[in-house]
Amino acid sequence: MTANQQIEHWLTSHKSALETAKRPFVTLSYAQSWDGSITTRAGETLGLSGTESTRLTHQLRSLHDGILVGIGTVLTDDPQLTVREWAGSNPQPIVLDSRLRMPPTARLCQRSDKNCWVLTSLKDGSEFGSQVEIITLEGDAEGRVNLRAALALLWEKGIRMLMVEGGSQVITAFLKAQLADALVLTIAPTLVGGYKGVGNLGIGCKSQLPKIRPLYSQMLGDDLIMWGNLQYQETVES
């Protein structure tokens, strides 16, 4: 089977276990260089995926009910988060935006097919039109949207499979909270020496680091695609 077929079969196989979870199955998906960089520096865009990998990303979007990015990705890339390169349904666009910095001119605010859901810890969203749904949730200790509360709400709204594309702070937050279930990683054959896709997880012990098991890989064009389930080691209390 091709990488596209293998990954679709692998993702679909998880759907039978969703009803007992009471939160969406979360897939992290992003592209990086061989040295782990996603861009040259924070706030800049660097297209790393090849043509075939881009089509895979759009295929992955079609396999999920919702797609989530952080406000930094919106401000930097102004994405559409659609399946333009693949035949399928567009997922529900969702933005994590604790301080409600979402620009009303963003392309996600202009979508005719789906209203964009903006998850925030603030209450004022009066400047947005009918194409944006502002959803206020409790904040965590750092004032960011509480991810567990966000996932519980998304479950209630019918999101069973959620794809998280970034950016780095969002990817890191899902890993630190142990709320990411799977990873699809595109590795481009280049060295960047820039801004990493995963930040500090605050883990000092190797046994407690997230692991990908089982791990699958296949070439797709010039890129290496790696995917698998994320497993977490529970912290042992002394």
BELFEN-V114760 format. One record per residue. RES is the residue in one small letter. PHI is phi in whole degrees, -180 to 180 (999 if undefined). NEAR is the number of other C-alpha atoms within 10 Angstrom. D_LAST is the distance of its C-alpha to the last C-alpha in whole Angstrom. Layout:
BEGIN
res:RES phi:PHI near:NEAR d_last:D_LAST
res:RES phi:PHI near:NEAR d_last:D_LAST
END
This chain:
BEGIN
res:m phi:999 near:7 d_last:47
res:t phi:-72 near:10 d_last:47
res:a phi:-59 near:18 d_last:44
res:n phi:-59 near:19 d_last:45
res:q phi:-68 near:10 d_last:45
res:q phi:-62 near:15 d_last:42
res:i phi:-68 near:22 d_last:40
res:e phi:-63 near:15 d_last:42
res:h phi:-62 near:12 d_last:41
res:w phi:-63 near:14 d_last:38
res:l phi:-66 near:18 d_last:37
res:t phi:-62 near:13 d_last:39
res:s phi:-65 near:10 d_last:37
res:h phi:-84 near:12 d_last:34
res:k phi:-66 near:13 d_last:37
res:s phi:-66 near:8 d_last:37
res:a phi:-96 near:9 d_last:33
res:l phi:-72 near:13 d_last:33
res:e phi:-64 near:11 d_last:34
res:t phi:-87 near:7 d_last:31
res:a phi:-79 near:11 d_last:29
res:k phi:62 near:14 d_last:31
res:r phi:-151 near:23 d_last:30
res:p phi:-64 near:27 d_last:32
res:f phi:-73 near:23 d_last:31
res:v phi:-108 near:23 d_last:31
res:t phi:-110 near:25 d_last:32
res:l phi:-84 near:23 d_last:32
res:s phi:-146 near:19 d_last:35
res:y phi:-160 near:21 d_last:36
res:a phi:-113 near:28 d_last:38
res:q phi:-143 near:25 d_last:37
res:s phi:-82 near:22 d_last:39
res:w phi:-62 near:17 d_last:38
res:d phi:-94 near:16 d_last:36
res:g phi:86 near:19 d_last:34
res:s phi:-87 near:24 d_last:36
res:i phi:-106 near:29 d_last:37
res:t phi:-164 near:21 d_last:40
res:t phi:-73 near:14 d_last:41
res:r phi:-158 near:14 d_last:40
res:a phi:-58 near:14 d_last:38
res:g phi:89 near:14 d_last:41
res:e phi:-118 near:14 d_last:43
res:t phi:-102 near:13 d_last:44
res:l phi:-141 near:15 d_last:44
res:g phi:-75 near:11 d_last:45
res:l phi:-102 near:22 d_last:44
res:s phi:-73 near:23 d_last:44
res:g phi:-79 near:18 d_last:48
res:t phi:-60 near:13 d_last:50
res:e phi:-66 near:14 d_last:49
res:s phi:-69 near:25 d_last:45
res:t phi:-63 near:19 d_last:46
res:r phi:-64 near:18 d_last:48
res:l phi:-63 near:25 d_last:45
res:t phi:-59 near:24 d_last:43
res:h phi:-70 near:21 d_last:45
res:q phi:-63 near:23 d_last:45
res:l phi:-59 near:23 d_last:41
res:r phi:-58 near:27 d_last:42
res:s phi:-67 near:21 d_last:45
res:l phi:-90 near:18 d_last:42
res:h phi:-115 near:24 d_last:40
res:d phi:-77 near:18 d_last:41
res:g phi:-138 near:24 d_last:39
res:i phi:-132 near:26 d_last:39
res:l phi:-121 near:24 d_last:37
res:v phi:-136 near:24 d_last:37
res:g phi:-87 near:23 d_last:36
res:i phi:-63 near:25 d_last:38
res:g phi:-61 near:22 d_last:38
res:t phi:-65 near:21 d_last:40
res:v phi:-64 near:22 d_last:42
res:l phi:-68 near:15 d_last:44
res:t phi:-86 near:13 d_last:44
res:d phi:-103 near:14 d_last:45
res:d phi:48 near:15 d_last:47
res:p phi:-76 near:13 d_last:46
res:q phi:-100 near:16 d_last:47
res:l phi:60 near:21 d_last:45
res:t phi:-110 near:21 d_last:47
res:v phi:-111 near:20 d_last:48
res:r phi:-58 near:15 d_last:51
res:e phi:-98 near:14 d_last:51
res:w phi:-150 near:17 d_last:51
res:a phi:-82 near:11 d_last:52
res:g phi:171 near:15 d_last:50
res:s phi:-90 near:16 d_last:49
res:n phi:-70 near:23 d_last:47
res:p phi:-75 near:24 d_last:44
res:q phi:-68 near:21 d_last:43
res:p phi:-77 near:24 d_last:42
res:i phi:-136 near:25 d_last:39
res:v phi:-125 near:23 d_last:38
res:l phi:-85 near:27 d_last:35
res:d phi:-149 near:23 d_last:37
res:s phi:-60 near:22 d_last:35
res:r phi:-101 near:16 d_last:38
res:l phi:54 near:19 d_last:41
res:r phi:-97 near:13 d_last:42
res:m phi:-58 near:23 d_last:44
res:p phi:-77 near:15 d_last:47
res:p phi:-60 near:14 d_last:50
res:t phi:-85 near:10 d_last:52
res:a phi:-60 near:15 d_last:49
res:r phi:-63 near:14 d_last:50
res:l phi:-66 near:25 d_last:47
res:c phi:-88 near:23 d_last:49
res:q phi:-111 near:17 d_last:52
res:r phi:-66 near:15 d_last:52
res:s phi:-92 near:9 d_last:54
res:d phi:-90 near:9 d_last:52
res:k phi:-143 near:15 d_last:49
res:n phi:-70 near:19 d_last:48
res:c phi:-83 near:21 d_last:45
res:w phi:-92 near:21 d_last:42
res:v phi:-112 near:25 d_last:40
res:l phi:-93 near:27 d_last:37
res:t phi:-141 near:27 d_last:36
res:s phi:-105 near:22 d_last:35
res:l phi:-104 near:18 d_last:38
res:k phi:-106 near:12 d_last:41
res:d phi:-88 near:12 d_last:44
res:g phi:-133 near:16 d_last:46
res:s phi:-70 near:7 d_last:49
res:e phi:-80 near:8 d_last:51
res:f phi:-93 near:15 d_last:50
res:g phi:-86 near:12 d_last:52
res:s phi:-74 near:10 d_last:52
res:q phi:-89 near:17 d_last:51
res:v phi:-130 near:22 d_last:47
res:e phi:-110 near:16 d_last:45
res:i phi:-86 near:23 d_last:43
res:i phi:-120 near:17 d_last:40
res:t phi:-93 near:19 d_last:38
res:l phi:-127 near:19 d_last:34
res:e phi:-65 near:17 d_last:31
res:g phi:-94 near:17 d_last:30
res:d phi:-87 near:13 d_last:26
res:a phi:-63 near:8 d_last:24
res:e phi:-99 near:7 d_last:27
res:g phi:86 near:13 d_last:30
res:r phi:-84 near:18 d_last:30
res:v phi:-61 near:22 d_last:30
res:n phi:-69 near:20 d_last:27
res:l phi:-68 near:20 d_last:27
res:r phi:-64 near:14 d_last:26
res:a phi:-66 near:15 d_last:29
res:a phi:-63 near:20 d_last:31
res:l phi:-67 near:20 d_last:31
res:a phi:-62 near:15 d_last:31
res:l phi:-68 near:17 d_last:34
res:l phi:-63 near:20 d_last:35
res:w phi:-60 near:19 d_last:35
res:e phi:-62 near:13 d_last:37
res:k phi:-89 near:9 d_last:40
res:g phi:96 near:12 d_last:40
res:i phi:-84 near:20 d_last:38
res:r phi:-103 near:21 d_last:36
res:m phi:-122 near:24 d_last:36
res:l phi:-120 near:28 d_last:35
res:m phi:-102 near:29 d_last:36
res:v phi:-112 near:24 d_last:34
res:e phi:-103 near:22 d_last:36
res:g phi:135 near:25 d_last:35
res:g phi:-83 near:23 d_last:35
res:s phi:-58 near:21 d_last:32
res:q phi:-64 near:18 d_last:30
res:v phi:-71 near:24 d_last:30
res:i phi:-57 near:21 d_last:29
res:t phi:-63 near:18 d_last:26
res:a phi:-64 near:18 d_last:25
res:f phi:-67 near:19 d_last:26
res:l phi:-69 near:20 d_last:23
res:k phi:-63 near:18 d_last:21
res:a phi:-82 near:12 d_last:21
res:q phi:56 near:15 d_last:21
res:l phi:-112 near:19 d_last:24
res:a phi:-95 near:25 d_last:26
res:d phi:-98 near:20 d_last:27
res:a phi:-150 near:20 d_last:30
res:l phi:-135 near:20 d_last:31
res:v phi:-122 near:23 d_last:35
res:l phi:-117 near:20 d_last:35
res:t phi:-98 near:27 d_last:39
res:i phi:-113 near:26 d_last:39
res:a phi:-85 near:24 d_last:42
res:p phi:-79 near:15 d_last:44
res:t phi:-153 near:14 d_last:43
res:l phi:-114 near:12 d_last:42
res:v phi:-116 near:18 d_last:41
res:g phi:66 near:15 d_last:39
res:g phi:-119 near:15 d_last:38
res:y phi:-84 near:19 d_last:36
res:k phi:-82 near:21 d_last:33
res:g phi:-75 near:20 d_last:32
res:v phi:-120 near:18 d_last:28
res:g phi:-91 near:15 d_last:27
res:n phi:-69 near:10 d_last:23
res:l phi:-89 near:14 d_last:21
res:g phi:68 near:8 d_last:18
res:i phi:-117 near:12 d_last:16
res:g phi:-105 near:8 d_last:16
res:c phi:-111 near:8 d_last:14
res:k phi:-58 near:9 d_last:17
res:s phi:-68 near:12 d_last:15
res:q phi:-99 near:14 d_last:15
res:l phi:-72 near:17 d_last:18
res:p phi:-60 near:18 d_last:21
res:k phi:-124 near:15 d_last:23
res:i phi:-105 near:17 d_last:26
res:r phi:-146 near:12 d_last:27
res:p phi:-69 near:10 d_last:30
res:l phi:-111 near:12 d_last:32
res:y phi:-120 near:15 d_last:35
res:s phi:-153 near:16 d_last:38
res:q phi:-164 near:14 d_last:41
res:m phi:-75 near:14 d_last:44
res:l phi:-137 near:18 d_last:46
res:g phi:65 near:13 d_last:49
res:d phi:-88 near:14 d_last:47
res:d phi:-98 near:24 d_last:44
res:l phi:-99 near:18 d_last:41
res:i phi:-103 near:22 d_last:39
res:m phi:-123 near:18 d_last:36
res:w phi:-149 near:24 d_last:34
res:g phi:171 near:21 d_last:31
res:n phi:-83 near:19 d_last:28
res:l phi:-91 near:21 d_last:25
res:q phi:-123 near:17 d_last:22
res:y phi:-121 near:17 d_last:18
res:q phi:-90 near:12 d_last:15
res:e phi:-64 near:10 d_last:13
res:t phi:-68 near:10 d_last:10
res:v phi:-91 near:6 d_last:7
res:e phi:-85 near:4 d_last:4
res:s phi:-88 near:3 d_last:0
END
